[in-house]
Each structure stands twice: as structure tokens, then as C-alpha cells.
């Protein structure tokens, strides 16, 4: 579990070094693996504004860019990213800068053309490749339009955060959320946390049960609560940058606005949610049951999994579509074409889910 100290300050008045917070947390019987500082070791990495972008005279994939970095004259930088374009705000490693992997950027020539720096992708700043959004995995990262050329880039990417990396044992499940950690630290520092307020607006003229039918055949001990909501007229797109930052600083890859919202709720409240593409369900029929011998499910990671009779399943009709509390199925994944989602919020038996997760 990774705890953003920037996010913690939404709850608490904490002008306290992250190392001290980590020490206090460790005294509550929660193991702390360390404090992550994403910008550590990086120097002279700033916002750039691509003024012009022309094809390289001796390459079919390189571009020669003039980039405003807040200095008196723009820098000429040669870039091979497929998504570089005039008008974009980008990450620039200046000459004599340091980026990820203890790499120093120097002035150079690329196929005979001088290049005075580097336009950077996230992984070149030290991001784990598994956390980089897929839409920019093969190119440079595009910053918001309001980013100011010459500014250090770290605040725009949440890299000025300090992140406490914890190993939470099953007996401290209350610490598996920002809310829980905030309450713990509030008790330590004698504060009253400011919790987020939720104002939910639902259309009272429509009833989800008209289109969605849920049956729980599993034992009540295994499934104490199972709820669903139907959300229509959804547009799938990338999440806003502030949300992507909170997702990747928690150690997860941003996917899209719907999936990221479910992960955000998981991080904030500790309550897992799962979104299904409603149009891929069998007549809106949802059944919660134990797996049958010999059943299989292809999960979101593309793995074909043989199920055990102890595994708890979410099914569309009788077809398995999700390992309850563990991983969704590929057939009902939310994609760019999804317009209606069935949103699951449930409580499953923790011991059963843990056994399934360890087996998976």
C-alpha cells in the first residue's frame, strides 16, 4: 500500500517530514518499506513548448523541433517520438540534466543535426513501465496546456510527492485506504481529519432493476452484501491528469476514466468496485455463485484460468465473467466502445477471496 503524503494533506494539517510520518506509522504495527521520492536524483527537467516540428532531413522518423523552455532563445531538439507535434507542452531534459537511470543528457548530433536536450517519456524519468498509461507508452508525455515553459516539471506530474510504502498485514486492514491511514495519523497527532463529502445525484425516474437482474446463489457468509448500479451514456476517455497522478503514485497504471474512478474509490475508502460493460452481459442477468468443476475464465490479464469449486464467481447468466473480489473477465472489460456500465459494489468473505487471490 502506497500512501501519498500530498493526498494525506487533504485530510490533515501535516507539516511533518515523510520520514517522521513513516516512523509513526511503523509504531502502529504496520511495516514500512521506505519513503519513495519520485524526483530524487533528477535535475534540470522542465516544461517545454514545441514551437515548430519539422521532418529530419536525413531520417524518416526523426523530427527537428524548436522548443521554448523559458529562456531567451528556443532550443533545437531532435526527437523520434511518434506523437511529437507543434503546439504541445512537453517534458524537456536540458543539456547537462540528469534523468532516470542516472543518465546525463548532453548536447549531441543526431544524423548530423545538433540536438540540445531531450524530449522525455515518463519511463525516461524513472517511472515503472507498468505504471505508464498505454496511450503514451510508445511516445513522449504531453503536459497540460496551462503548463508554463521553463517551470520544473515535477509538480505537474506529482513527482514532488513523498510516498510512504507500507506492507499491511491482514490484521490491519483498516490501513488499506487513505481514509484509514488518515484516521490513524489523526489519532497520533491529536487532530480531527477532514473527510471528503459525497453528494450523489441519481435519476429517480429510472430503475436499474428494469434492465439489470441480480441473483446471489452463494452462501450469505461468502457474500454478505452485493449491490449494483447501472450508469448510462458513459463516454470512455483518459482520466484528468490529477487523477492519473493519484493512480500512478499509488502504484497502479491509469487505464481510463471509469476504471481509474473505481481504483480511486478503492484507494480512498478501501472499498473495491468493479465496472462491467453492460452490453456484454447476457440479458442483464448477474448471478453470484461458486465455480463448478472444470470451468474456465479468461481474466483481464489475458490468462485462461481453470477455476476451483471454492472460487466465488460473478456470472452473466451461467457464464463466468469475474473472479469475485480478485480480477474481472476479459469478455466484459470496459473499452473505448463502452456506453453503459454495470457498477458492482460488494462485500465478500475476506478469507475466501485471499485464497483465490493467492492461487491466481
C-alpha positions as CSV (number, residue, x, y, z in Angstrom):
1,X,0.0,0.0,0.0
2,X,1.4,3.3,-1.1
3,X,0.3,6.4,0.8
4,X,0.8,9.8,-0.9
5,X,1.7,12.5,1.7
6,X,0.3,15.1,-0.7
7,X,-3.1,13.3,-0.6
8,X,-2.9,12.9,3.2
9,X,-2.8,16.7,3.5
10,X,-6.3,16.8,2.0
11,X,-7.4,15.2,5.4
12,X,-4.9,16.5,7.9
13,X,-2.7,19.6,8.7
14,X,0.6,17.9,8.3
15,X,3.8,20.0,8.1
16,X,5.8,16.9,9.1
17,X,8.6,15.2,7.2
18,X,7.6,12.0,5.5
19,X,10.3,10.1,7.3
20,X,8.8,11.0,10.6
21,X,5.3,10.0,9.4
22,X,6.7,6.7,8.3
23,X,8.3,6.2,11.8
24,X,5.0,6.9,13.5
25,X,3.1,4.5,11.2
26,X,5.7,1.8,11.9
27,X,4.9,2.1,15.7
28,X,1.3,1.1,15.0
29,X,2.4,-2.4,14.0
30,X,2.5,-1.6,10.3
31,X,5.7,-2.4,8.4
32,X,7.1,0.5,6.3
33,X,9.3,-0.5,3.4
34,X,10.5,3.1,2.8
35,X,9.7,6.5,1.5
36,X,9.6,7.0,-2.2
37,X,10.7,10.3,-3.7
38,X,9.9,10.2,-7.4
39,X,12.0,13.2,-8.4
40,X,15.1,12.1,-6.4
41,X,18.3,12.3,-8.5
42,X,16.6,14.2,-11.4
43,X,17.9,17.7,-12.3
44,X,17.2,20.4,-14.9
45,X,14.0,18.7,-16.3
46,X,11.5,21.4,-17.3
47,X,8.3,22.2,-19.2
48,X,8.8,22.9,-22.9
49,X,6.5,24.3,-25.6
50,X,7.1,22.9,-29.1
51,X,7.1,25.9,-31.4
52,X,7.9,24.1,-34.6
53,X,8.3,20.4,-35.6
54,X,9.9,19.6,-38.9
55,X,11.0,16.3,-40.5
56,X,14.7,15.5,-40.1
57,X,16.5,15.9,-43.4
58,X,18.2,12.5,-43.2
59,X,15.6,10.3,-41.3
60,X,12.1,9.0,-42.0
61,X,11.1,9.0,-38.3
62,X,13.1,11.8,-36.5
63,X,11.8,15.4,-36.1
64,X,13.7,18.6,-35.6
65,X,11.9,20.7,-33.0
66,X,12.3,24.3,-31.8
67,X,11.3,24.3,-28.1
68,X,10.6,27.2,-25.8
69,X,12.0,26.3,-22.4
70,X,11.5,29.7,-20.8
71,X,14.9,31.1,-21.9
72,X,15.7,34.0,-24.3
73,X,16.0,31.6,-27.3
74,X,14.3,28.3,-28.0
75,X,16.3,25.1,-28.0
76,X,16.7,22.9,-31.1
77,X,16.0,19.3,-30.0
78,X,15.8,16.2,-32.3
79,X,13.1,13.8,-31.2
80,X,12.0,10.4,-32.5
81,X,8.6,10.1,-30.7
82,X,5.7,9.5,-33.0
83,X,3.4,11.9,-31.1
84,X,5.6,15.0,-31.0
85,X,3.9,18.0,-32.6
86,X,4.0,21.7,-32.8
87,X,1.9,23.4,-30.1
88,X,2.3,20.6,-27.5
89,X,3.7,21.1,-23.9
90,X,6.3,18.5,-23.3
91,X,8.9,17.3,-20.8
92,X,12.4,18.6,-21.6
93,X,15.7,17.4,-20.2
94,X,18.0,20.3,-20.7
95,X,21.7,19.9,-21.6
96,X,23.7,18.6,-18.5
97,X,20.5,17.4,-16.9
98,X,20.0,14.1,-15.1
99,X,17.1,11.8,-15.8
100,X,16.1,8.3,-14.8
101,X,18.7,5.5,-14.5
102,X,21.4,8.1,-13.5
103,X,21.6,9.2,-17.2
104,X,23.1,12.6,-18.0
105,X,21.8,14.4,-21.1
106,X,24.4,16.2,-23.1
107,X,24.4,18.3,-26.3
108,X,24.8,15.9,-29.3
109,X,24.2,15.5,-33.0
110,X,21.6,13.1,-34.4
111,X,22.3,12.2,-38.0
112,X,24.3,15.4,-38.4
113,X,21.7,17.8,-36.8
114,X,22.5,19.4,-33.4
115,X,20.2,18.5,-30.5
116,X,20.3,20.5,-27.3
117,X,18.5,18.3,-24.9
118,X,15.8,15.6,-25.0
119,X,12.0,15.4,-25.0
120,X,11.1,12.7,-22.5
121,X,8.7,9.9,-22.0
122,X,7.6,9.0,-18.4
123,X,9.7,5.9,-18.2
124,X,12.8,8.1,-19.0
125,X,12.1,10.0,-15.8
126,X,12.2,6.7,-13.8
127,X,8.5,5.7,-14.0
128,X,8.0,1.9,-13.9
129,X,6.9,0.9,-17.4
130,X,3.9,-0.9,-15.8
131,X,2.6,2.4,-14.5
132,X,2.8,4.4,-17.8
133,X,-0.7,4.9,-19.4
134,X,-0.8,2.8,-22.6
135,X,-1.8,5.7,-24.8
136,X,1.6,7.3,-24.2
137,X,3.7,4.1,-23.7
138,X,5.3,4.5,-27.1
139,X,5.8,8.2,-27.1
140,X,6.6,11.3,-25.1
141,X,4.2,12.5,-22.4
142,X,2.1,15.5,-23.3
143,X,1.6,18.1,-20.4
144,X,-1.5,20.2,-19.9
145,X,-1.9,23.4,-22.0
146,X,-1.5,25.6,-18.9
147,X,2.0,24.3,-18.1
148,X,4.5,27.1,-18.1
149,X,7.7,26.7,-20.2
150,X,10.8,26.7,-18.0
151,X,9.0,25.5,-14.9
152,X,10.4,22.4,-13.2
153,X,8.2,19.6,-14.5
154,X,7.9,17.6,-11.2
155,X,4.9,19.3,-9.7
156,X,2.9,18.8,-13.0
157,X,3.5,15.0,-12.7
158,X,3.1,14.6,-8.9
159,X,6.8,13.8,-8.7
160,X,7.3,16.3,-5.9
161,X,5.2,14.0,-3.7
162,X,6.7,11.8,-0.9
163,X,5.1,8.3,-0.8
164,X,5.1,6.0,2.2
165,X,5.4,2.4,1.0
166,X,3.7,0.1,3.6
167,X,3.3,-3.7,3.9
168,X,-0.1,-4.0,5.5
169,X,-0.8,-7.3,7.3
170,X,-4.4,-8.8,7.4
171,X,-5.0,-7.7,11.0
172,X,-4.5,-4.0,9.9
173,X,-7.0,-3.9,7.0
174,X,-8.1,-0.6,8.3
175,X,-4.9,0.9,6.9
176,X,-5.6,-0.2,3.4
177,X,-7.0,3.2,2.4
178,X,-6.3,6.9,2.6
179,X,-9.2,7.3,5.0
180,X,-8.0,4.6,7.3
181,X,-4.4,5.9,7.3
182,X,-5.7,9.5,7.9
183,X,-7.7,8.4,10.9
184,X,-4.6,6.6,12.3
185,X,-2.4,9.6,11.9
186,X,-5.1,11.9,13.2
187,X,-5.1,9.9,16.5
188,X,-1.3,10.0,16.7
189,X,-1.2,13.8,16.2
190,X,-4.4,14.6,18.0
191,X,-6.2,16.0,15.0
192,X,-9.7,15.8,13.6
193,X,-9.4,14.6,10.0
194,X,-11.4,16.4,7.3
195,X,-13.2,13.6,5.4
196,X,-14.4,14.1,1.8
197,X,-18.2,14.7,1.4
198,X,-20.1,12.7,-1.1
199,X,-23.1,14.3,-2.8
200,X,-24.7,11.6,-5.1
201,X,-27.3,12.5,-7.7
202,X,-29.3,9.7,-9.2
203,X,-32.1,9.7,-11.8
204,X,-35.2,8.8,-9.8
205,X,-37.3,8.3,-12.9
206,X,-35.4,5.1,-13.9
207,X,-34.9,1.9,-12.0
208,X,-31.9,-0.3,-12.6
209,X,-33.9,-3.4,-11.9
210,X,-35.8,-2.9,-15.1
211,X,-32.7,-3.8,-17.1
212,X,-30.4,-5.5,-14.5
213,X,-31.3,-8.6,-12.6
214,X,-29.0,-9.8,-9.8
215,X,-29.3,-13.2,-8.1
216,X,-26.9,-14.3,-5.3
217,X,-26.8,-18.1,-5.0
218,X,-23.7,-18.2,-2.9
219,X,-23.9,-18.5,0.9
220,X,-24.6,-15.3,2.8
221,X,-21.3,-15.8,4.7
222,X,-19.4,-15.7,1.5
223,X,-21.4,-12.7,0.1
224,X,-22.8,-10.6,3.0
225,X,-23.6,-7.8,0.5
226,X,-23.9,-7.4,-3.2
227,X,-25.1,-4.2,-4.9
228,X,-25.1,-2.9,-8.5
229,X,-25.9,0.3,-10.2
230,X,-26.5,0.9,-13.9
231,X,-24.8,4.0,-15.4
232,X,-25.8,5.0,-18.9
233,X,-24.5,7.4,-21.5
234,X,-20.9,6.9,-20.5
235,X,-18.0,8.3,-22.5
236,X,-14.8,6.4,-22.1
237,X,-11.6,8.6,-22.2
238,X,-8.4,9.2,-20.3
239,X,-8.7,10.5,-16.8
240,X,-7.8,14.0,-16.0
241,X,-4.1,14.4,-15.0
242,X,-4.8,15.0,-11.3
243,X,-6.5,11.6,-11.1
244,X,-3.8,9.8,-13.2
245,X,-1.2,11.2,-10.7
246,X,-3.0,9.8,-7.7
247,X,-3.4,6.4,-9.5
248,X,0.3,6.1,-10.5
249,X,1.6,7.4,-7.2
250,X,-0.4,4.6,-5.6
251,X,1.4,2.1,-7.8
252,X,-1.3,1.4,-10.4
253,X,-1.5,2.1,-14.1
254,X,-4.1,4.7,-15.3
255,X,-6.5,2.9,-17.7
256,X,-9.5,5.2,-18.4
257,X,-11.9,7.4,-16.5
258,X,-14.2,4.6,-15.4
259,X,-11.6,2.1,-14.3
260,X,-9.5,4.8,-12.7
261,X,-12.6,6.0,-10.7
262,X,-13.1,2.6,-9.3
263,X,-9.4,2.4,-8.3
264,X,-9.6,5.9,-6.8
265,X,-12.5,4.7,-4.5
266,X,-10.5,1.6,-3.6
267,X,-7.6,3.8,-2.5
268,X,-9.7,6.4,-0.7
269,X,-12.2,4.2,1.1
270,X,-10.8,0.7,0.9
271,X,-13.9,-0.5,-0.9
272,X,-13.4,-2.5,-4.1
273,X,-15.6,-1.7,-7.1
274,X,-15.8,-3.3,-10.5
275,X,-17.2,-2.0,-13.7
276,X,-18.7,-4.3,-16.3
277,X,-19.6,-3.4,-19.9
278,X,-23.3,-3.8,-19.5
279,X,-23.9,-4.5,-23.3
280,X,-21.7,-7.6,-23.0
281,X,-23.9,-9.2,-20.3
282,X,-26.4,-11.9,-21.1
283,X,-29.8,-10.0,-21.0
284,X,-28.6,-8.1,-17.9
285,X,-28.6,-11.3,-15.8
286,X,-26.0,-11.3,-13.0
287,X,-25.6,-14.5,-10.9
288,X,-23.1,-14.8,-7.9
289,X,-22.2,-18.4,-7.2
290,X,-19.3,-20.8,-6.6
291,X,-17.4,-22.2,-9.5
292,X,-18.2,-25.6,-11.0
293,X,-15.6,-28.3,-11.6
294,X,-13.9,-27.8,-14.9
295,X,-15.0,-24.2,-15.5
296,X,-12.6,-21.7,-17.0
297,X,-12.4,-17.9,-17.1
298,X,-10.2,-15.6,-19.2
299,X,-9.3,-12.7,-16.9
300,X,-8.3,-9.1,-17.8
301,X,-4.6,-10.1,-18.0
302,X,-5.4,-12.5,-20.8
303,X,-4.8,-15.6,-18.7
304,X,-7.1,-18.6,-19.2
305,X,-7.7,-19.7,-15.6
306,X,-9.0,-23.1,-14.6
307,X,-11.4,-22.5,-11.6
308,X,-11.7,-24.3,-8.3
309,X,-15.0,-25.2,-6.8
310,X,-14.0,-22.9,-3.9
311,X,-13.7,-19.9,-6.2
312,X,-16.5,-17.3,-5.9
313,X,-17.7,-16.1,-9.3
314,X,-19.8,-13.4,-10.9
315,X,-21.6,-14.8,-13.9
316,X,-23.6,-13.4,-16.8
317,X,-26.4,-15.9,-16.9
318,X,-24.4,-19.0,-16.2
319,X,-21.2,-17.8,-17.9
320,X,-18.3,-16.8,-15.6
321,X,-17.3,-13.1,-16.1
322,X,-15.4,-12.3,-13.0
323,X,-13.4,-13.8,-10.1
324,X,-15.2,-12.1,-7.2
325,X,-13.0,-9.6,-5.4
326,X,-10.0,-10.7,-7.4
327,X,-10.0,-9.9,-11.1
328,X,-12.5,-9.2,-13.8
329,X,-13.0,-11.1,-17.0
330,X,-11.8,-10.0,-20.4
331,X,-15.2,-10.5,-22.1
332,X,-16.9,-7.8,-20.1
333,X,-14.0,-5.4,-19.9
334,X,-14.7,-1.6,-20.2
335,X,-13.4,-0.4,-23.5
336,X,-13.4,2.7,-25.6
337,X,-16.7,1.5,-27.1
338,X,-18.5,1.0,-23.8
339,X,-21.5,3.3,-23.3
340,X,-23.3,1.7,-20.3
341,X,-21.7,0.2,-17.3
342,X,-22.9,-2.1,-14.5
343,X,-21.1,-1.0,-11.4
344,X,-20.5,-3.6,-8.7
345,X,-20.0,-2.8,-5.0
346,X,-19.9,-5.8,-2.8
347,X,-18.6,-7.4,0.4
348,X,-17.1,-10.8,0.0
349,X,-15.6,-13.2,2.7
350,X,-12.0,-12.0,3.0
351,X,-10.6,-15.4,3.7
352,X,-12.1,-16.9,0.6
353,X,-11.0,-14.0,-1.6
354,X,-7.5,-14.1,-0.2
355,X,-7.2,-17.8,-1.0
356,X,-8.4,-17.2,-4.6
357,X,-6.0,-14.2,-5.0
358,X,-3.0,-16.2,-3.8
359,X,-3.9,-19.1,-6.1
360,X,-4.2,-16.6,-9.1
